[in-house]
Amino acid sequence: MRRTLTGPRLGPLFTELFDLPPLTAPAVRPVETRETDAEYQVRCELPGFRPDEVDVQLTADVLTIRARTAPPAGGAAGAWPRREQQVQQAIRFERPIDADQVQAELSHGVLHLRLPKSQAARPRRIDVRAGATTPATPSLEHRPDAAPQG
């Protein structure tokens, strides 16, 4: 009697041995984010991916990074087969982003994103001026030595 293992019972060793895609959800890569007054900066490691395999989308305040590789069709003779990889990551920002000014660059396996905050979301400094002398106003301060009036 022959047994066939299917589904989640296949171990990682089996999938690596036969170069099969993983049976789990897309991998999540560590992402670094920084915030300045003017923009958010995002750095995500995507080794083995080409720029045409990376999809970056911004919807409202959520940035989604998806990357997927596939073995080349017909591959070159003697070339190492390329293993399929899939990565997905979503980041939610507190402040609105100026979507028209977002920049993305993939260099040496690292995706760098610059996401400028919209003008309305940037902090603004409000100058406080010294006023002219103000008329005397009654004090609301409690003075225990003053006798109650009545």
C-alpha angles and dihedrals in degrees: 000000000000122000124207120199115214140166123010093348089077106100127221090252091059094049092048093045092055095032094241124161114259118265094223135085118285114289120258117222125208111265127199119207130187129185128207128173090266106035153000119246121204129190122187127174112230106166114183096023127116121215091252089058094056121086118192119184133177118202115177102305099342123094115199122195117192126174129178133175126194130192110264115259111252093356122209118282112266093011120133110254114251114235119226114249131181128191131178131179133167127196126189119209126208096219131047117267127222095236094191091062100047114127126199129185131175112204128165092345096310123110114212120193130186114196113184115210116240114261091248091056097051117101114253126205114228115206116227113211128204109248131217116273108297123224116256110273125198113266118243090198117125113237113194093195093060115096116235114255120230 
